[in-house]
Amino acid sequence: MRVLVVSLLSIFVLISCKEVEVNQYEVNPVGVTSGGADKSQLKSDLQLLSIMFSDVFGRAISQSELQDLADTYNSFGDKQVIIDRLTWRFLNDASAQLPTDTELQTDPAGVITSLYERYYSRTPGEMEVWYYQNWLSDNPDLGVLHLAFVLLTADEYKYY
């Protein structure tokens, strides 16, 4: 009887053991980057204003203009407020090189892309274009000046 039980158990063990299939899929390696997240060096405030001047006006800032900016910046207590005010001053200047509001209405994706490429030196992702298109369509009283201001005062612009 004992031999019968042991032999039955042996048969059940042999029958119940199956080779386990290992499903292994090969995946090609893909390099993933996160656009502006690779920027790690914070610009100084005067570097920021100087670069912003060049981006908005399409030319290098002169020494006298830089000195005027430095004097204005140093004479004001709240540095973020003065940077925001100087940004508005740049954007509202007649010689600022900005797309028109008509261009923004006819081709919002193109204007968003051109501003991203000029200010961030990269192409915007689909989500970024979608977000700003929705933001502009939900707020029809906003235009190119507002979009440029948002991009120029964003944290990503403060890094290089």
Beta strands, then each sheet from edge to edge (+ up, - down):
end
